[in-house]
């Protein structure tokens, strides 16, 4: 029995239904048709029916531009989960991420060299020149998930060339790498979004061994009174309470927010917290702890003097619509995320980790159209008028932004229950910038991205310059100083939609672990968690590829237990 159909869950349902009968429970429905258009990605965030519309609790040191200092945390609510709402970029992370997992768990199967086959199992990797000659061994063209270079490149070449001018290599960041720049690859097919629903579930919807129940909201797991064995789940569907029983196992793949919520509602979690709601404690485990996210901020706009950025008012017309509908080409085939760079901060280098980048820069090649500020305020839960005021002076001019991402944060948050009512959202506290070095590293990042743009020939040829207006609330700090950049990061604090770590994988005797290296919940029979929540440390990149790999390996663990 499966709960959840996102990046990991869809993979698990596909692989297990090859050999077993699988019941897949999904709280949402089918993906909305508009999610297929990449350019609409951020316009679909926080929409009822396709997003859980979660907010964090008030942050003490971040999210100052948001009402009550609560950041928005979009989470997909449909078959395919958050792959319906993400920005489609595909990056595995550093091999050192996975070698670190193996060291922390004592399980060599989690080393990168051993995981490579599971990454490749999912991929239909369309080789972009000039990488095919030296990275072929790290990719496959036989998997269901198509990974390709989007037809519309925008400002990708300018960004990559600026990186080269600064001494960085052009890399395949889905093979072993240190630092470097490259155009982004997308999970797409013929220009349209390819989430895990399209890759792993849609092709097998008529498989007799797979039963899919949409709009099934799981209330709790069911455990036998006389043992620590899970035998099924209780869920609500169309207003009715229902029970489903599992012949072999229950597998939670509801994500780093909802998987811990379901466990805690079932009596598996921190003892004192559960008792405070009158929930009978069946197993005391650190469920919900170790929450990690890639905190970021989007610096810009950088104004340019050539009409080569994507302006929605100007560039959505009959020609670009036809390009997309007929050929999957043009600006509508892009989410705006056009190229990226992986960078080691001075802090990482001082720790002897220059080989393991802790920063990521991504160029967002969209300029400020008429409703840009208002649309961003809605998508990211920013105070009304805040971004409209800030972006007003860039409206109509070609421009871009650079998203600065802290890929290896030091801060750790937690997910807690709001109440014992399954309909209530969880309490999400990422504790952004709880560790002082996190904001210091991000400040360094912001300074370096301005230097990259304003000192490189590639961008000088476009007349690129940071808009000379302070972010609202930061006017008292001298422009382009460390204090200004810190204010910027603490104000316009953004999630990269990568929550992870809340059901931490570790050794069976670890007091910090919730699942063992085979992803079984420690001390509970017939229950596994297979999703981003098991990550001991978040990977230093987008996490979609890592989650699909977790699904592939998790399904292999289960098959090994029952088919051998």
N, C-alpha and C positions, 0 to 999 in steps of 0.2 A: 504494500500500500504506500502510495506516495502523497505527500502534502507539499504543494507548490510546484510551479512549472517555469521557473525563470532560467537564469544562465546555467545553473547546475541541474535543476529539477527536470527540465525538458530532456537533457542528455540522459539522465538516469532512467526516466520513463521509456525513452527509446531503446536503450541498451537492455534493460531488464525485461521488457516485453518481447524481446527476441526469444526468451527461454521460460518466462513465467507469466502468470496472469497478474496484471497490474491495474489497480484502481488509482487514478490520478484525480486528486481534489484540488480545485483552483477557485479562489475567492472571486475572481473576476470572470469576464466572458471572453469572446474572441477579440483580437486586436482591432482597434478602430482603423478604418481604411485610411484616414489621413496620416497615420503613423508611417505609411509607406513613403511619404514625401520627405526626404531628409531635411530640406530647408525649413520645414515647419517644426523641427524638433523642440526648440525652446518655447514655441508658442503653445505646445500641448502639455507643458508641465502644470501640475496642480489643477488638472481638469477632472471634475467628478466623473466617476465611471471608469477611468483608466489610470488613476493615480490615488494612492492612499492619502495624499495630502498631509503628510506628517510635518510637524514642527518640532524643533528642539525645545528644551526648557530654556529659560533666560540664561544667556551666557554672561559671565562676569567680565571677561576680558576680550570679547569679540562680538561681532554681529551688531555693532552700534547703529548701523543704518536701518535695522529692522525693527518693527514694532515690538516692544517689550524685549528687545534684543534676542528674539527668537529666529533662528535661521530656518529656512525651508529645506526639507529633506524629501524630495520626490522619490516615490517608490512605485514601480509598475504594478498595476492590478488588472491582469489579463493573462491569457495563455501566452507564455513567453516572458512574463514578468517585466523587469526593468529594461530588457532588450527592446521593448517597444518605445521606450522614452529616452534611451541613452543617445549619445552623439556618434555612435556607430564605430568609433575608433577601436582598433585591434592592436593590443600590445601585451606581450607575455610578462614583461618584467625582467629583472636581472637573474641570471643563474644563481647569484649569491643569495637571493631571496629564498630559494628552495633548498639550497644547501644548508642555510640557516635553520629551516624547518626540520630537516633531517637531523641536524645536530641537537636541536632542542627536544625532539621526540625520541631520539635513539633509533629511528626507523630509516634505513638507507633507501627504501622505496621512494621517499620524498626528495631525494637528491635530483638535481636538474637532469643529469645524464640519464637517470632512470625514468624521469617524467616525460622526456622528449617524445617517446612513442605515443603518449596519451594526448599531448598537444597535436601531434601530427594526425592522430586518429580522427579528430574533429575537422581538420582543415581541408578545404579545396583552395589551395593557395595559388593565386594567379600571379606569376612572377613578373614584377615590373623591372624593366632594364634600369641600371646595369647590374642588378644584384644576383641574377640567376646563376651566374657561374660559380660564385663563392659561398652561396648560402643554401644550395640545393639540398644538401644533406639534412638541413634543419626543418624542411617543410615537406608537405604532402599535397597531392592533387586528388586524393581519393576520398576525402571526408565530405560530409554534407554541408558544412559551413563555408560559403564562398568568401574569401578574403582577397580584396583587390584594391588597386589604386583608383580612386575616383576619376572620372573623365574630366571633371572641372577642378582645376588646380588653384585658381585664384593667385594668391601671393605666396604660394609654397616655395617657388624657386628663389624669390627674393630672400625669404627667411633662411632657407638652407644655405644660400650663397653668403649671407651675412655670417652664419655660423662658420663656414669655411674660412672667411676672412679673419675670424677670431681664433682660428687654429683648431677648430673641431673637425672631425672626420664626418663624411657621409656614411651612415651605418645601416645595416638591417637590424633594427631593434627587436626583431623577433628571432634573432640568433644571438649567441653570446656576444656581448659588447661591453664597453666601458662607458665613455662619454661619446656623444655625437648627435648629429641632426639628420632628419629625413622627412620626406613627405609622409603624411598619414595614410595608412591603409584602412579601409572600411570593411565592415561586414555588410556586404551589399551584393545584389545581383541585378544586372541591367539597370543600374542607377538607383534601384529601390532598396529600402531597408530590408536586411535579412537578419531577423532576430532568431532566437532559438525556437520560436514557434514555427517559422517558415522552414528552418533547417532540419529540426528534429521531430516535430510533432505533426505538422500538416501532412507530410508525406505518408504518415502511418495512421491517420485517423480511422481508417477502416480495418486496421489490424485487429483480429478477433480477440487477441490476448490483452488488448488495451481498452479500458473503460475510462472515459473522461467525464467528470462531473463538474461543470462550470457553476459559478455562483454558490460554491460550497464553502462556507466560512467555518473553519475548524475552531471549536470551543476548547477542547482539551483532549489529551491522550487518555486512554482507558487502561488501568493497571489492575491486575488481579489483587484481591484483598490479602491473600495468603502468601504472596511472593512479589518480587520486584520485576515482574514480567508484563510487558505491554501486549495487549491483545487486540487493540483497535483504537478508533477515534470517535469522538462525538462531534457532530457538525450541524450547522443550520443551513438549510437550503429551501428557498422560496417560503420562508416563514415557518418551516417545520423542523423540529429537532430529529436528527437521524443518527444512527450508529452504524459504523462499518467495522467489520472484524477482519483481522489480518491472519492469513495462514502461516506466513513466515516472519515478516518484519514490518514495522512501520518506519518510514524514512521521512525525516523532516528536511525539506528544502525550501523553507519559507523565507529565507534570507536572514541577514544579520540583525534585523529588528524583530521580525515576527517569529522566527524559530525560538529565540529565547523567551519571548512572550508566551508562546504555546507551552514550552517546557515549564515555566513558572506557574502558569494556570493549572498545570497537571501535578503540581507538588514537587517538581524537580527544580531546585534553585537554592539561593541563599536562605538559610533557615529562618533568621530573624525577619527578613523581609516578607517571606511567605506567611509567617505566623501573624504579622501585623495586619494581614487581610483575612485571617481565619482560614487560610488554605492549609490543609493537612500536608505535612512535609513527608514525602516518600523517599527523597534522597537529597541531602544537602550538598550542593555543588555550586561553584562560582559562576553560575549562568548569568549572562548579561554584563559581566565585567570585561575588561580588556577591549572596550570599543575603540576602534580606530577609523579614521577617515582621512582622505587627502584634502586637507584644508587648502584653500586657494584664494586668490583675488585676481580680478581682471583689470590690468593696467592699460590705460588709454583714455580716450581714443588718441592714436597717433595719426595726425593729419598728413595726407599726401596730395600731390598735385597732378596725379594722373587718374583717369576714370577706370581703375582696374580692380577696385574692391566691389563687393556685392551690395548694392543699394536696393532694398526691396521695392521702394517707390518707383525707381527707374528701371530695374532689371527684371521685374516680373511683368511680362507682356505676352502677346500671342506667340511670338517667336520662341521665347524661352519655355513657355508651356508646351509648345509643340515639340521642342527638342527633348523635353523630359518624357512626355507621353509616348512619343514615337520611338525614341532612341535611348532613353535613360541618360541623357547628356544635359549639359548646361548647369547653371547655378542652382537649380532646384534639386539637383542630385547631390548637393553638398550640405552638410550640417553647419558649415562655416569653419570647422576645425580642419586646417589645411596642411599643417606641418608641425613638427615637434622637435624638441631638443632635450636630451638627458644630460644633466650637469651635476658635477660634484661641487658642493659648496666648500668654502674654506674650513667650515666646521667638520665636514666629512673628512677632508684631507688631514686635519689635525688629529683625527681619530684613526688615521692610517687606512681610510676607506675611500681613497681617490678612485679606486676601481669600481665603486658601488654608488652610483649617482643618487643623490637625495633630493634633487630638484628636477622639475620638468617644466619646460616652456612650450606653450602651444599658441600658434598664431591663429586668431579668429578674424577671418578676412571679411567681416561684415561692417559696413558703415552705418551711420546713424540716420535712419529714415524717420518719417514724421512721427510715428507712434513708438519709436524704439524705446524711449525712456519709460513710457507707460507699460509697454509689454514686458520689459525687464523687471519693473517693479512687481508686476503680477507673478511672473515666473519665479522670482527669487525672494518674494515676501519682503520687499523693500518699502519703506515709508512712502506714502503717496506724495508725489511731487519731487521727491529727493533726486531721482535720476533724471526726471524731466528737466529739472533745473540744471543739473551738471552737464547733460548732453546737449542742451539747447544751442550752445555756441558751435557745436560740430554738425548740426543738422544740415543735411544736403551736401556736405563735403565728403569726398572720398577719404576713408580712414580705415583703421584696423585696431585691434587690441591684442595684447599678449597676456594670456592666462598664466600666472605664476603659481605653480603647484608644489606643495611640500609633500614629497613622495615617501619620506620615511619619518613621520612625525614621532616625537618623543612623548607627547601627551596621550593619556589614556582616559576614556570616558566610561560610561555605563548605560545600560538599558534596564529600566525598572518597570514594574507594573504601576499603572495609575489606580487600578482597582481590581477586584476579582471578576468584573464584568467583561466577558470576551469582546464585547463591542467597543470598549474603550481603547483608544490608541495607547501604545506604550509611552513611558516617559523616557525621552532620549536626551542624554547629556554628554555631548562629545568632549566637553571641557577644553574647548579650543584655546590654545596658547597657555594652558595650565603650566607647562614647562617653558621657562623664559627663553630658552634657546630656539624654540619653534618660531617665535615672531622675529628673533634676530636673524635667523636663516632666511626667512621670507623677505625681510628688509634688504638683506644682501642681494637676494634674487631680483627684487624690483630695481635696485640701482644698476645691476648688471644688464638687465634687459633694456633699460634706457640707453646705456652705453652701447649695447649691441646695435640698436636702431640708429642712434644719432651719430655714431662714429664709423659706420660701415658704408663703403661705397655703394653697395647694393641698395641701401635705403636712402642714402644721400641723393641718389639719382632720381628718387621720387619726392625729394624735399621733405622727407618724413621727420616730424617733430611732435613731441608730446604736447597735447592741448595745454595752453598756458593758463589754466584756471584750476584752482584748488577744488578738491572734493568737498562738498558741503560738510561742515563740522570740523574741517581740518585747516580752515583759513588762518588760524592763529600760528601755525607752524610755517617756517620758511619753506617755500616751494623747493622740491627735489632734495631735501635734507633727510637724514635718517629719521628724524622725528616726524616729518611729513609722511614718509613712506610707512612708518609704524602706524600712524593714525589711519592711513589709507587701508592697510591690511586689517586693522581692528574694526574699521567701519564697514567696508564692503567685503565682508567675510563670506566666502562662498564654499559650499560643498562641491566635490566632484562626483557626487552620487556613488561613493565607494565605501559604504559602511562595511566593516569586517571585524572579526576577532572575538565575538561575544559568546561563542561556545568553543573556547580555545582547545586546540589539539595539543596533547602532551603525553608524557609517560603515565602509566596507570596509577603510579603512586604519587604523582604530582598534585600538590594542593591547589594549583592554579588551573588544572586541566578539567574540561568537561567531557571531552571525547578522547578515546585512545587513538593510536596511529592508524587503526582500521576504521576509524570514525564511529565506533560504537560508544554510546553514552555510558560512562563509567558507572558500574554498579547497577545498571538497568539491563534487563534482557530484552532482546528483540526490538531494539531501538537504535537507529543511527541518525546522525545529522550530516548532510552532504550539501554544503553551500559555503558562502564566504565567511560565515560565522566561525568556521573551524580554523581559520588562519591564525597561527601564533603571532605572526607579524604580517601586516599588510604588505602586499607586493609593491615594488617601487614603479608602478605604472598603472594604467587602466586595469581593472580587475576582471573584465568579462572573459578574457581568454583563460585566466587562471581558474575562474569558476567553472568553465566548461571542462577544463582538465580535471578539476576535482570531481566533477560528475562522471567523467570517463573512468578515473581510477576507483572511485567509490563503487561504481557498478561492477568493476572487475573484482573488488574485494568480496562483494555479495555473491557473485557467480562462483568465485573460488570456494566460498563456504558451503554452497548448496549443490554444485555440479561436480565436485571432485570427491 
